[in-house]
Amino acid sequence: MNPVIRPRRLRTTPAMRRLVAETHIHPAQLILPVFVREDIAAPVPITAMPGVVQHTVDSLRRAAAEAAAAGLGGIMLFGIPATRDAIGSAATEADGILNLATRAVVAEVGEALVVQTDLCLDEFTDHGHCGVLDAHGGVDNDATLLRYRDMALAQAEAGSQLLGLSGMMDGQVAAVREALDAAGHTGTAILAYAAKYASAFYGPFREAVDSQLQGDRRTYQQDPANRIEGMREAGLDEAEGADVLMVKPAMSYLDVLADVAATAQVPVWAYQVSGEYAMIEAAAGNGWIDRDRAIRESVTGILRAGAGAVLTYWALELARSAAAEFGGHA
C-alpha cells in the first residue's frame, strides 16, 4: 500500500501545524468577566473558581489595566451590592457599585478595551431572579422591561460602551434600544444574550455574585433540550436591534452557536461559563488532565464553532500565552 493522499504531511512539525491551523486564539477575541463587590476592603477569592476573586474598585482598576496591557478585546463587569431589595434598586443608583465601578474602569483604561456591563437584576434583587416578581411570585416580563430601561440609562451614563442584556425577557432588546436612543445614547451598543439556557453549569457563578436565588429560572431561560428555539431567540434579538448576539453556555451548546453564527448578520459571541471553568480547574488540580492543553482546546473549540469572541475567566492567561507563542505579535 502506498497512498498518494497523506493528510499527515501537514501535521509533521509544530511549525507546520501552526502554519495550517484553521483556528487561532487572539487576545482581541477574548473578554474577561470580572466581579466587583461593594462591602469588602480586599479581594475575596471565590472558592468554586480557583484564581478568580470578587474585586474591590481599586483591585478592579488594576485588573482592567492588566487586561488592556495584554490586548484583550474587552472586560465585562458584574456588580455585587451591599444591600438588595425586591426591585434591585441598587442597579439604577448612580453611585451603585456597578455604575461606580464602570466609571472607574472607563477612567482607567479609556479606549484601550471595550468596557461592558451586565444588565440584569439577579445580582441586585433579594429573591435572586432576573426580574421583578408579580403577586404570584413569577417573573413579570413587562414590569421587568421598565427596570431594564432604567438600568440601561444608568449604565450608559456611567460610560459603559456595551450593555450585556442577560435576563432573557421577551422584548428586552427593543425596550432598551428605544430607551437609549430616546436619551441620546445612540452610540451605546447592545450585546444580547440571545440563546441563554437554564444550565447546571452556572453553579459557581452563584457564589461569585452571592446569589439569593431560591428555585430556578426555567420559565425565562431556555430549555437545554431545544436547538431550534435558540435560532428563534437570536433572530428576534437581531431584528430588535442587537449589535452582538450571545450563546451561553458555550461547551454544551456548540451546535446552537454554529447555527446562530451561520445565519446572523451581526457578530456572535459565546460565554465559557463558571461551571466550564471550574470543571477544568478541578480536574487539573487532581492531576486528571493537562490543564494548559485543556484550556486552549476548550476555547479553540468555541472559536472553531463560530464565535467571534469568547467571554472566559482565562482571558488574561490565554492572551499572555498567545503573545509568548507568537513572539509578542499575537
C-alpha positions as CSV (number, residue, x, y, z in Angstrom):
1,M,0.0,0.0,0.0
2,N,1.3,3.4,-1.0
3,P,-1.3,6.1,-0.5
4,V,-0.9,9.3,-2.6
5,I,-3.1,11.4,-0.4
6,R,-1.4,11.7,3.1
7,P,-3.1,14.3,5.3
8,R,-0.4,13.6,7.9
9,R,2.1,15.7,5.8
10,L,0.5,18.8,7.3
11,R,1.0,17.5,10.9
12,T,4.7,16.7,10.8
13,T,6.1,19.5,12.9
14,P,4.9,22.2,15.3
15,A,5.7,24.9,12.7
16,M,3.7,23.0,10.1
17,R,0.8,22.5,12.4
18,R,0.8,26.2,13.3
19,L,1.0,27.3,9.7
20,V,-2.0,25.3,8.6
21,A,-4.1,25.8,11.7
22,E,-7.6,26.9,10.9
23,T,-8.3,28.5,14.2
24,H,-6.1,30.7,16.4
25,I,-6.7,32.3,19.7
26,H,-6.0,36.0,19.5
27,P,-6.1,38.3,22.6
28,A,-8.6,40.7,20.8
29,Q,-11.1,37.8,20.7
30,L,-11.1,37.4,24.5
31,I,-13.3,39.2,27.0
32,L,-12.6,39.0,30.8
33,P,-15.6,38.7,33.1
34,V,-14.9,40.3,36.5
35,F,-16.8,40.7,39.8
36,V,-16.8,43.9,41.9
37,R,-18.3,43.9,45.4
38,E,-19.3,46.8,47.4
39,D,-18.7,45.8,51.0
40,I,-15.1,44.4,51.0
41,A,-11.7,46.0,51.8
42,A,-9.6,43.5,49.8
43,P,-10.3,41.0,47.0
44,V,-12.2,37.9,48.1
45,P,-11.3,34.5,46.5
46,I,-14.2,32.5,45.0
47,T,-13.7,29.0,46.3
48,A,-15.5,27.3,43.4
49,M,-13.4,29.2,40.8
50,P,-9.7,29.0,41.7
51,G,-7.8,32.1,40.7
52,V,-11.0,34.3,40.4
53,V,-11.9,36.9,43.0
54,Q,-14.5,39.4,44.0
55,H,-12.7,42.7,43.4
56,T,-12.7,46.0,45.2
57,V,-12.9,49.0,43.0
58,D,-9.2,49.6,43.4
59,S,-8.2,46.0,42.5
60,L,-10.7,46.1,39.6
61,R,-8.8,49.1,38.2
62,R,-5.6,47.1,38.3
63,A,-7.3,44.1,36.7
64,A,-8.6,46.4,33.9
65,A,-5.1,47.9,33.3
66,E,-3.7,44.3,33.0
67,A,-6.4,43.4,30.6
68,A,-5.7,46.4,28.4
69,A,-2.0,45.8,28.5
70,A,-2.5,42.2,27.4
71,G,-4.5,43.4,24.4
72,L,-7.8,41.8,25.4
73,G,-10.9,42.8,23.5
74,G,-13.0,43.8,26.5
75,I,-13.9,43.4,30.1
76,M,-17.4,42.6,31.4
77,L,-18.4,43.9,34.8
78,F,-20.7,42.3,37.3
79,G,-21.7,44.2,40.4
80,I,-22.4,42.8,43.9
81,P,-24.2,45.4,46.1
82,A,-24.2,45.5,49.9
83,T,-28.0,45.6,50.1
84,R,-30.7,44.2,47.9
85,D,-34.4,44.6,47.6
86,A,-37.3,43.3,45.6
87,I,-36.8,45.5,42.5
88,G,-33.0,45.7,42.6
89,S,-32.8,49.4,43.4
90,A,-29.0,49.5,43.6
91,A,-28.8,48.6,39.9
92,T,-30.0,52.1,38.9
93,E,-28.4,54.2,41.6
94,A,-25.7,56.5,40.1
95,D,-23.4,55.6,42.9
96,G,-24.4,51.9,43.0
97,I,-21.4,49.5,42.9
98,L,-21.7,48.5,39.2
99,N,-22.1,52.1,37.9
100,L,-19.4,53.4,40.3
101,A,-17.0,50.6,39.1
102,T,-17.9,51.3,35.4
103,R,-16.8,54.9,35.8
104,A,-13.6,53.8,37.5
105,V,-12.7,51.3,34.8
106,V,-13.5,53.7,31.9
107,A,-11.2,56.3,33.6
108,E,-8.5,53.7,34.0
109,V,-8.4,52.1,30.5
110,G,-10.0,54.8,28.4
111,E,-10.4,53.4,24.9
112,A,-7.8,50.6,25.3
113,L,-10.6,48.0,25.5
114,V,-14.3,47.8,25.4
115,V,-15.9,48.3,28.8
116,Q,-19.0,46.2,29.1
117,T,-21.6,45.8,31.8
118,D,-24.0,43.1,32.8
119,L,-27.6,44.4,32.5
120,C,-29.7,42.0,34.7
121,L,-31.3,42.3,38.1
122,D,-30.3,38.9,39.6
123,E,-27.3,40.3,41.4
124,F,-29.4,43.1,42.9
125,T,-32.6,41.5,44.0
126,D,-33.3,39.9,47.3
127,H,-35.0,37.0,45.6
128,G,-32.2,36.4,43.1
129,H,-34.4,36.4,40.0
130,C,-33.5,38.3,36.8
131,G,-36.7,40.5,37.0
132,V,-39.5,41.9,39.1
133,L,-41.9,39.4,40.7
134,D,-45.6,39.6,40.3
135,A,-48.2,38.9,43.0
136,H,-47.9,35.2,42.5
137,G,-44.1,35.1,42.7
138,G,-43.5,34.7,39.0
139,V,-41.2,37.0,37.0
140,D,-43.3,39.8,35.4
141,N,-41.8,40.2,32.0
142,D,-43.2,43.7,31.1
143,A,-42.6,45.2,34.5
144,T,-39.0,44.0,34.3
145,L,-38.5,45.7,31.0
146,L,-39.2,49.0,32.7
147,R,-36.4,48.3,35.2
148,Y,-34.1,47.2,32.3
149,R,-34.7,50.5,30.6
150,D,-33.7,52.4,33.7
151,M,-30.6,50.2,34.2
152,A,-29.6,50.8,30.6
153,L,-29.7,54.6,31.1
154,A,-27.7,54.4,34.3
155,Q,-25.0,52.2,32.8
156,A,-24.7,54.2,29.6
157,E,-24.4,57.4,31.6
158,A,-21.7,55.7,33.7
159,G,-19.7,55.1,30.5
160,S,-20.5,51.5,29.6
161,Q,-19.8,51.0,25.9
162,L,-21.7,47.8,25.5
163,L,-24.7,46.6,27.6
164,G,-24.9,42.8,28.2
165,L,-28.7,42.0,28.3
166,S,-28.6,38.7,30.0
167,G,-32.1,38.4,31.6
168,M,-33.9,36.6,28.8
169,M,-37.0,38.7,29.0
170,D,-39.2,38.9,25.8
171,G,-38.7,42.2,24.1
172,Q,-35.7,43.3,26.2
173,V,-33.5,44.4,23.3
174,A,-36.3,46.6,21.7
175,A,-37.1,48.1,25.1
176,V,-33.5,49.0,25.9
177,R,-32.7,50.3,22.4
178,E,-35.7,52.6,22.5
179,A,-34.7,54.0,25.9
180,L,-31.1,54.5,24.9
181,D,-31.9,56.3,21.7
182,A,-34.6,58.5,23.3
183,A,-32.0,59.6,25.8
184,G,-29.3,60.4,23.2
185,H,-27.2,57.2,23.8
186,T,-27.4,56.2,20.2
187,G,-23.7,55.1,20.2
188,T,-24.1,52.6,23.1
189,A,-24.1,49.1,21.8
190,I,-26.2,46.1,22.9
191,L,-24.9,42.6,23.5
192,A,-28.0,40.3,23.6
193,Y,-27.7,37.1,25.5
194,A,-29.9,35.7,22.8
195,A,-29.7,32.0,23.4
196,K,-29.2,31.6,27.2
197,Y,-30.0,28.2,28.6
198,A,-31.2,27.2,32.0
199,S,-28.0,25.4,32.7
200,A,-26.5,23.4,35.6
201,F,-23.1,25.0,34.7
202,Y,-23.9,28.3,36.3
203,G,-23.4,26.9,39.8
204,P,-20.0,28.6,40.7
205,F,-21.3,31.9,39.4
206,R,-24.0,31.8,42.2
207,E,-21.1,32.0,44.7
208,A,-19.3,34.7,42.7
209,V,-22.3,37.1,42.9
210,D,-23.6,35.9,46.3
211,S,-26.9,34.9,44.6
212,Q,-30.1,34.9,46.7
213,L,-31.9,32.7,44.2
214,Q,-34.4,30.1,45.5
215,G,-35.8,27.8,42.8
216,D,-34.7,28.1,39.2
217,R,-35.1,30.3,36.1
218,R,-36.7,27.8,33.7
219,T,-39.7,30.0,33.0
220,Y,-37.4,32.5,31.2
221,Q,-34.1,30.9,30.3
222,Q,-34.2,28.3,27.5
223,D,-34.7,24.5,27.9
224,P,-31.4,22.7,27.3
225,A,-33.3,20.3,25.0
226,N,-34.1,22.9,22.4
227,R,-31.9,23.8,19.4
228,I,-34.3,25.5,17.0
229,E,-35.6,27.8,19.8
230,G,-32.1,29.2,20.1
231,M,-32.2,30.3,16.5
232,R,-35.6,31.9,17.0
233,E,-34.4,33.8,20.0
234,A,-31.3,35.0,18.2
235,G,-33.4,36.1,15.2
236,L,-35.8,38.1,17.3
237,D,-32.9,39.9,19.2
238,E,-31.2,40.7,15.9
239,A,-34.4,42.1,14.5
240,E,-35.0,44.2,17.6
241,G,-31.6,45.9,17.1
242,A,-29.0,43.9,19.0
243,D,-25.4,44.7,17.9
244,V,-23.9,41.4,19.1
245,L,-25.6,38.1,19.9
246,M,-24.5,35.7,22.6
247,V,-24.8,32.0,23.2
248,K,-24.5,30.9,26.8
249,P,-23.1,28.5,28.0
250,A,-20.6,27.5,25.3
251,M,-19.4,23.9,25.8
252,S,-22.8,22.1,25.8
253,Y,-24.3,24.4,23.1
254,L,-21.7,24.4,20.3
255,D,-24.4,23.3,17.9
256,V,-26.6,26.3,18.7
257,L,-23.5,28.5,18.4
258,A,-22.7,27.2,15.0
259,D,-26.4,27.6,13.9
260,V,-26.5,31.2,15.0
261,A,-23.1,32.1,13.6
262,A,-24.0,30.7,10.2
263,T,-27.1,32.9,9.8
264,A,-26.6,36.1,11.9
265,Q,-25.7,39.4,10.2
266,V,-24.1,40.7,13.4
267,P,-21.1,39.4,15.5
268,V,-21.8,36.2,17.5
269,W,-20.0,35.5,20.8
270,A,-20.1,32.8,23.4
271,Y,-19.7,32.7,27.2
272,Q,-17.4,30.0,28.7
273,V,-19.3,30.0,32.0
274,S,-18.2,29.4,35.6
275,G,-19.0,25.6,35.6
276,E,-16.9,25.1,32.5
277,Y,-14.0,26.9,34.2
278,A,-14.5,25.1,37.5
279,M,-14.6,21.6,35.9
280,I,-11.3,22.0,34.1
281,E,-9.6,23.6,37.1
282,A,-10.8,20.8,39.4
283,A,-9.8,18.0,37.1
284,A,-6.4,19.6,36.5
285,G,-6.0,20.1,40.2
286,N,-6.4,16.4,40.7
287,G,-3.9,15.6,38.0
288,W,-6.5,14.0,35.7
289,I,-6.0,16.3,32.7
290,D,-3.3,18.6,31.3
291,R,-4.6,22.0,32.5
292,D,-3.0,24.2,29.8
293,R,-3.9,22.0,26.9
294,A,-7.5,21.6,28.2
295,I,-7.9,25.3,28.5
296,R,-6.6,26.0,25.0
297,E,-8.6,23.2,23.5
298,S,-11.9,24.3,25.1
299,V,-11.6,27.9,23.9
300,T,-10.3,26.8,20.4
301,G,-13.4,24.6,20.1
302,I,-15.7,27.6,20.9
303,L,-14.0,29.7,18.3
304,R,-14.0,26.9,15.8
305,A,-17.8,26.5,16.2
306,G,-18.2,30.1,15.1
307,A,-17.7,32.5,18.0
308,G,-16.1,35.8,17.0
309,A,-15.2,36.4,20.6
310,V,-15.3,34.4,23.9
311,L,-16.0,35.6,27.4
312,T,-13.7,33.4,29.5
313,Y,-12.2,33.7,33.0
314,W,-8.9,32.5,31.4
315,A,-8.8,35.5,29.1
316,L,-5.7,37.2,30.6
317,E,-3.8,33.9,30.9
318,L,-4.6,32.9,27.3
319,A,-3.7,36.4,25.9
320,R,-0.3,36.2,27.6
321,S,0.4,32.7,26.3
322,A,-0.7,33.7,22.8
323,A,1.8,36.6,22.9
324,A,4.5,34.3,24.1
325,E,3.7,31.7,21.4
326,F,3.8,34.3,18.6
327,G,6.8,36.3,19.9
328,G,4.7,39.2,21.2
329,H,2.9,39.6,17.9
330,A,-0.3,37.9,18.8
